[in-house]
Amino acid sequence: MLYPVAIDKGSSFFGVRVPDIPGCFSGGDNYQDAIESACEAIEAHIELLVDDGEAVPEETSVENWLSDPDYADVWALVDVDITRLMGKAKKINVTLPSLLIRRIDQFVAAHPEYSSRSGFLSRVATDRVKSLSPVRAVARLVQALSKKDMHIDGK
């Protein structure tokens, strides 16, 4: 998951806030330490949420936060792999046409970040499910309305 993080450069410290995850923050002595620390903080925060049975916050686009004066400093995207927090992997049987299987295998061979056919199918399924989530749908609607200078006021 790619979470946007706001980085506040102090005189001797870089503070990091994660606006998509209320209460999640970290920092470091330099920019690189701050980013690494942010990854660890996000993973730990999400792990606590999962342990408590709460939903994992959806990551949003940096554009959602750019106009917020509380997050006016430097921005970065932090890639956090939460697959280990999603529960134990289960083997399933999937039937696909042979041409599709060949295309998937060719794609995976050209994109090692997927590592395997299962890795590819898992990531594609996860991305698709996330794109259909109600939270994301509402965020897209609000974003579209704000681009048209419309307001949602409950009327």
C-alpha positions as CSV (number, residue, x, y, z in Angstrom):
1,M,0.0,0.0,0.0
2,L,1.3,3.5,-0.9
3,Y,0.6,5.9,2.0
4,P,1.3,9.6,1.6
5,V,3.4,11.0,4.4
6,A,4.0,14.6,5.3
7,I,7.6,15.4,6.3
8,D,8.4,18.3,8.6
9,K,12.0,19.3,8.6
10,G,13.1,20.7,11.9
11,S,16.5,22.2,12.8
12,S,17.9,18.7,13.7
13,F,15.1,16.2,13.1
14,F,12.7,15.2,10.4
15,G,9.1,14.6,11.7
16,V,6.7,12.4,9.7
17,R,2.9,12.3,9.9
18,V,0.6,9.9,8.1
19,P,-2.6,11.7,7.5
20,D,-4.5,8.6,6.3
21,I,-3.8,6.9,9.6
22,P,-4.8,9.2,12.5
23,G,-2.3,9.1,15.3
24,C,0.4,7.6,13.2
25,F,3.7,9.6,13.2
26,S,7.4,9.0,13.4
27,G,10.7,10.7,12.6
28,G,14.4,10.4,12.1
29,D,17.7,12.2,12.2
30,N,17.8,12.5,8.4
31,Y,15.3,12.2,5.5
32,Q,16.1,8.5,4.9
33,D,15.8,7.6,8.6
34,A,12.5,9.4,8.7
35,I,11.1,7.5,5.7
36,E,12.3,4.1,7.1
37,S,10.8,5.1,10.5
38,A,7.5,6.0,8.8
39,C,7.3,2.5,7.2
40,E,7.9,0.9,10.6
41,A,5.3,3.1,12.3
42,I,2.7,2.4,9.6
43,E,3.2,-1.3,9.9
44,A,3.0,-1.3,13.7
45,H,-0.1,0.9,13.6
46,I,-1.8,-1.3,11.1
47,E,-0.9,-4.4,13.0
48,L,-2.5,-3.0,16.2
49,L,-5.7,-2.1,14.2
50,V,-5.8,-5.7,12.8
51,D,-5.2,-7.2,16.2
52,D,-8.1,-5.1,17.5
53,G,-10.4,-6.2,14.6
54,E,-10.5,-2.7,13.1
55,A,-10.4,-1.9,9.4
56,V,-7.1,-1.0,7.7
57,P,-7.2,2.6,6.6
58,E,-7.4,3.1,2.8
59,E,-4.4,4.9,1.4
60,T,-5.3,8.1,-0.5
61,S,-3.5,10.3,-3.0
62,V,-1.2,13.1,-1.9
63,E,-3.5,15.5,-3.8
64,N,-6.2,14.9,-1.1
65,W,-3.9,16.6,1.4
66,L,-2.0,19.3,-0.5
67,S,-4.5,22.1,0.4
68,D,-4.5,21.2,4.1
69,P,-2.3,23.7,5.9
70,D,-1.5,21.1,8.6
71,Y,0.4,19.1,6.0
72,A,2.1,21.9,4.0
73,D,5.7,20.6,4.1
74,V,7.5,18.0,2.0
75,W,5.6,14.9,0.8
76,A,6.6,11.4,0.1
77,L,4.9,8.1,-0.7
78,V,5.8,5.2,1.6
79,D,5.2,1.7,0.2
80,V,4.2,-0.6,3.1
81,D,3.6,-4.4,2.5
82,I,0.9,-5.5,4.8
83,T,0.3,-8.9,3.3
84,R,1.7,-10.6,6.4
85,L,-1.1,-8.9,8.4
86,M,-3.8,-10.1,6.1
87,G,-3.9,-13.6,7.6
88,K,-2.5,-17.0,6.7
89,A,-2.5,-17.7,2.9
90,K,-4.9,-20.4,1.8
91,K,-4.4,-22.5,-1.3
92,I,-7.4,-22.4,-3.7
93,N,-8.1,-24.1,-7.0
94,V,-8.8,-21.6,-9.9
95,T,-9.7,-22.6,-13.4
96,L,-8.5,-20.3,-16.1
97,P,-8.2,-20.5,-19.9
98,S,-4.7,-21.7,-21.1
99,L,-4.1,-18.5,-23.1
100,L,-4.8,-16.4,-20.1
101,I,-2.4,-18.5,-18.0
102,R,0.3,-18.1,-20.6
103,R,-0.2,-14.3,-20.7
104,I,-0.1,-14.1,-16.9
105,D,3.1,-16.2,-16.8
106,Q,4.7,-14.0,-19.5
107,F,3.7,-10.9,-17.5
108,V,5.1,-12.3,-14.3
109,A,8.4,-13.2,-16.0
110,A,8.7,-9.6,-17.2
111,H,7.7,-8.1,-13.9
112,P,9.7,-9.9,-11.1
113,E,8.0,-7.8,-8.4
114,Y,5.0,-10.2,-8.7
115,S,7.3,-13.2,-8.0
116,S,4.8,-15.8,-9.1
117,R,1.4,-16.5,-10.7
118,S,-0.2,-16.6,-7.3
119,G,1.5,-13.3,-6.3
120,F,0.2,-11.7,-9.5
121,L,-3.4,-13.0,-9.0
122,S,-3.3,-12.0,-5.3
123,R,-2.1,-8.4,-6.0
124,V,-4.6,-7.9,-8.9
125,A,-7.5,-9.2,-6.8
126,T,-6.4,-7.0,-3.8
127,D,-6.2,-3.9,-6.0
128,R,-9.6,-4.6,-7.6
129,V,-11.3,-5.1,-4.2
130,K,-9.7,-1.9,-2.9
131,S,-10.9,0.0,-5.9
132,L,-14.5,-1.1,-5.2
133,S,-14.4,-0.2,-1.5
134,P,-17.1,2.3,-0.3
135,V,-14.5,4.5,1.3
136,R,-12.6,4.9,-1.9
137,A,-15.8,5.5,-3.9
138,V,-16.9,8.3,-1.6
139,A,-13.4,9.8,-1.7
140,R,-13.5,9.8,-5.5
141,L,-17.0,11.5,-5.4
142,V,-15.8,14.2,-3.0
143,Q,-12.7,14.8,-5.1
144,A,-14.8,15.1,-8.3
145,L,-17.2,17.5,-6.7
146,S,-14.4,19.6,-5.3
147,K,-12.9,19.9,-8.7
148,K,-16.2,21.3,-10.0
149,D,-16.4,23.8,-7.1
150,M,-19.4,22.1,-5.7
151,H,-20.1,21.5,-2.1
152,I,-21.7,18.8,-0.1
153,D,-23.7,20.5,2.6
154,G,-26.3,17.8,3.5
155,K,-29.1,19.5,1.5
